[in-house]
């Protein structure tokens, strides 16, 4: 039976993502990935010329998955047009896509020396992926108070990512410590605080959701242009 090269490449990227989270960039080798998918190293190099090309391909795939998964969550959430809805969607995606969570946090344990490489993907990441852009969209749509500094709120929300990751780890389930909240408990508390502090009483959340979904569609288009076509 002929080998489906596209399926093989996806299997390689799947293995790379798992091993990157487990071993970290510094310890990961091409041999580790080849062994994980049962390939001779020579065949692996036919798909990816170097470790960096392999790792970046896995990162690009994850970055492309992130806004698409975020969009699905917003659609399903009745309060998806609010700041709380956006944050709830983001956290759900980070919980289900552990490599995306590591990317969002620029986790030094995962990415190690790669973070210091000139021209790394983090340095090239488009601003459209930032929380502040979505907060500004919600202000314009009337679903976030206009007297609030979006830069400060974005910084606070993004700073919470490490604490949230600590409650669910790299995809290994909620923390079991009795004195520490689960990710769901922590998320719902944060979402409630965000709704109380930032959502106007007369906000039209359905309108806000439509505006946000259009914005996410633009993000997906821009990612395809900026990242998906990077040579």
Wavefront OBJ file of the C-alpha trace (Angstrom):
o trace
v 0.000 0.000 0.000
v 1.469 3.416 -0.952
v 2.382 5.752 1.888
v 0.239 8.868 2.281
v 2.920 11.529 2.645
v 0.519 14.099 4.062
v -0.624 11.706 6.796
v 2.992 10.820 7.545
v 3.904 14.494 7.869
v 1.013 15.084 10.260
v 2.119 12.089 12.337
v 5.623 13.565 12.488
v 4.249 16.899 13.666
v 2.046 15.157 16.244
v 5.071 13.357 17.655
v 7.129 16.550 17.611
v 4.493 18.411 19.634
v 4.324 15.665 22.269
v 8.097 15.332 22.552
v 8.635 19.073 22.611
v 6.385 19.352 25.651
v 7.998 16.343 27.308
v 11.668 16.933 26.552
v 11.893 20.612 25.666
v 13.568 22.123 22.617
v 17.099 21.849 23.999
v 16.938 18.076 24.539
v 14.754 17.164 21.561
v 16.562 15.451 18.668
v 15.545 14.431 15.182
v 16.269 10.871 16.250
v 13.674 11.110 19.031
v 11.009 12.115 16.524
v 12.046 9.468 13.984
v 11.871 6.753 16.652
v 8.463 7.967 17.841
v 6.918 7.567 14.377
v 8.929 4.492 13.393
v 10.862 6.212 10.616
v 14.470 5.996 9.521
v 16.156 9.332 10.219
v 16.942 9.718 6.537
v 13.226 9.678 5.722
v 12.559 12.276 8.395
v 15.127 14.596 6.797
v 13.291 14.275 3.487
v 10.350 15.999 5.140
v 12.235 18.460 7.345
v 15.791 19.589 6.713
v 16.614 20.487 10.315
v 15.386 20.378 13.888
v 14.417 24.040 13.705
v 12.377 23.522 10.554
v 10.615 20.589 12.218
v 9.893 22.461 15.446
v 8.728 25.582 13.605
v 6.390 23.531 11.448
v 4.821 22.087 14.591
v 4.518 25.569 16.095
v 2.978 27.024 12.935
v 0.380 24.277 12.840
v -0.517 24.946 16.473
v -0.699 28.712 15.947
v -3.052 28.146 13.024
v -5.236 25.818 15.113
v -5.506 28.297 17.981
v -7.816 30.994 16.511
v -9.930 28.361 14.744
v -10.516 26.542 18.047
v -11.106 29.884 19.797
v -13.753 30.713 17.191
v -15.593 27.440 17.845
v -15.727 28.188 21.555
v -17.052 31.704 21.008
v -19.822 30.407 18.756
v -20.925 27.910 21.412
v -20.866 30.393 24.341
v -24.096 32.427 24.842
v -21.949 35.194 26.368
v -19.260 34.903 23.747
v -19.495 38.590 22.900
v -18.225 39.661 26.322
v -14.684 39.935 27.668
v -15.478 37.009 29.958
v -16.616 34.962 26.970
v -13.445 35.709 25.048
v -11.287 34.816 28.022
v -13.281 31.651 28.730
v -12.819 30.571 25.116
v -9.101 31.301 25.241
v -8.563 29.264 28.399
v -10.566 26.322 27.074
v -8.393 26.259 23.957
v -5.191 26.508 25.968
v -6.372 23.588 28.092
v -7.132 21.405 25.088
v -4.091 22.498 23.056
v -1.149 22.224 25.493
v 1.432 23.301 22.942
v -0.622 26.440 22.272
v -0.570 27.114 26.017
v 3.212 26.819 26.032
v 3.397 29.162 23.028
v 1.130 31.724 24.716
v 3.362 31.671 27.800
v 6.598 31.514 25.781
v 7.503 28.757 28.211
v 11.308 28.707 28.649
v 11.208 25.107 29.878
v 9.641 24.052 26.584
v 11.400 26.365 24.139
v 14.763 26.912 25.829
v 17.447 28.247 23.510
v 14.979 28.629 20.649
v 13.611 31.777 22.319
v 17.003 33.451 21.828
v 17.438 32.494 18.172
v 17.310 35.419 15.709
v 14.182 35.310 13.566
v 12.337 32.825 15.779
v 8.587 32.548 15.330
v 7.830 34.357 18.562
v 9.587 37.438 17.233
v 7.518 37.210 14.040
v 4.159 36.583 15.709
v 1.560 39.007 14.322
v -0.091 41.466 16.702
v -3.530 40.179 15.668
v -3.053 37.243 18.045
v -2.845 39.538 21.079
v -5.631 39.930 23.630
v -5.530 43.733 23.386
v -6.722 43.671 19.769
v -9.838 41.759 20.800
v -10.498 44.076 23.763
v -10.376 47.080 21.447
v -12.840 45.364 19.107
v -15.201 44.770 22.040
v -14.977 48.402 23.122
v -15.943 49.495 19.619
v -18.809 46.994 19.636
v -20.084 48.341 22.958
v -19.581 45.121 24.937
v -16.709 46.449 27.044
v -16.611 49.678 29.024
v -14.915 52.443 27.076
v -13.351 54.033 30.170
v -11.093 51.010 30.762
v -7.477 50.844 29.554
v -7.317 47.915 27.129
v -3.550 47.721 27.420
v -3.730 47.233 31.173
v -6.546 44.673 30.977
v -4.757 42.718 28.247
v -1.579 42.659 30.332
v -3.460 41.411 33.392
v -5.276 38.667 31.471
v -2.151 37.464 29.687
v -0.252 37.494 32.990
v -2.780 35.026 34.386
v -1.802 32.395 31.817
v 0.986 30.807 33.944
v -1.349 30.492 36.951
v -4.051 28.911 34.808
v -1.571 26.518 33.222
v -0.489 25.440 36.692
v -4.020 24.182 37.358
v -4.144 21.893 34.342
v -0.477 21.404 33.487
v 0.518 20.450 29.962
v -2.687 18.553 29.260
v -2.404 16.277 32.297
v -5.660 17.203 34.002
v -6.619 19.505 36.859
v -4.411 19.967 39.882
v -5.292 17.632 42.749
v -4.009 19.825 45.615
v -6.980 20.515 47.950
v -5.870 24.092 48.639
v -5.671 25.005 44.956
v -8.704 25.587 42.692
v -9.263 23.548 39.569
v -8.968 25.254 36.216
v -12.767 25.318 35.846
v -13.257 26.916 39.268
v -10.560 29.484 38.632
v -11.858 30.287 35.164
v -15.462 30.798 36.243
v -14.359 33.086 39.078
v -12.260 35.186 36.706
v -15.077 35.263 34.137
v -17.566 36.454 36.770
v -15.188 39.230 37.863
v -14.647 40.289 34.253
v -18.379 40.431 33.572
v -19.041 42.507 36.664
v -16.182 44.925 36.046
v -16.093 45.304 32.274
v -19.437 44.466 30.634
v -21.937 47.367 30.367
v -25.448 46.593 31.616
v -26.938 47.417 28.207
v -24.349 45.532 26.131
v -25.629 43.706 23.038
v -23.555 40.529 23.325
v -24.944 39.020 20.129
v -23.640 42.031 18.207
v -20.314 41.773 20.008
v -20.040 38.113 19.115
v -20.671 38.805 15.424
v -17.974 41.487 15.429
v -15.508 39.194 17.200
v -16.149 36.325 14.804
v -15.468 38.613 11.862
v -12.242 39.637 13.576
v -11.215 36.040 14.087
v -11.889 35.304 10.430
v -9.516 38.146 9.574
v -6.923 36.686 11.961
v -7.151 33.309 10.234
v -6.649 34.969 6.861
v -3.674 36.968 8.119
v -2.093 33.930 9.723
v -2.320 32.065 6.461
v -0.589 34.938 4.716
v 2.063 35.704 7.347
v 2.810 32.310 8.832
v 1.343 29.529 6.747
v 3.288 30.640 3.685
v 6.587 31.252 5.469
v 9.344 29.457 3.587
l 1 2 3 4 5 6 7 8 9 10 11 12 13 14 15 16 17 18 19 20 21 22 23 24 25 26 27 28 29 30 31 32 33 34 35 36 37 38 39 40 41 42 43 44 45 46 47 48 49 50 51 52 53 54 55 56 57 58 59 60 61 62 63 64 65 66 67 68 69 70 71 72 73 74 75 76 77 78 79 80 81 82 83 84 85 86 87 88 89 90 91 92 93 94 95 96 97 98 99 100 101 102 103 104 105 106 107 108 109 110 111 112 113 114 115 116 117 118 119 120 121 122 123 124 125 126 127 128 129 130 131 132 133 134 135 136 137 138 139 140 141 142 143 144 145 146 147 148 149 150 151 152 153 154 155 156 157 158 159 160 161 162 163 164 165 166 167 168 169 170 171 172 173 174 175 176 177 178 179 180 181 182 183 184 185 186 187 188 189 190 191 192 193 194 195 196 197 198 199 200 201 202 203 204 205 206 207 208 209 210 211 212 213 214 215 216 217 218 219 220 221 222 223 224 225 226 227 228 229 230 231
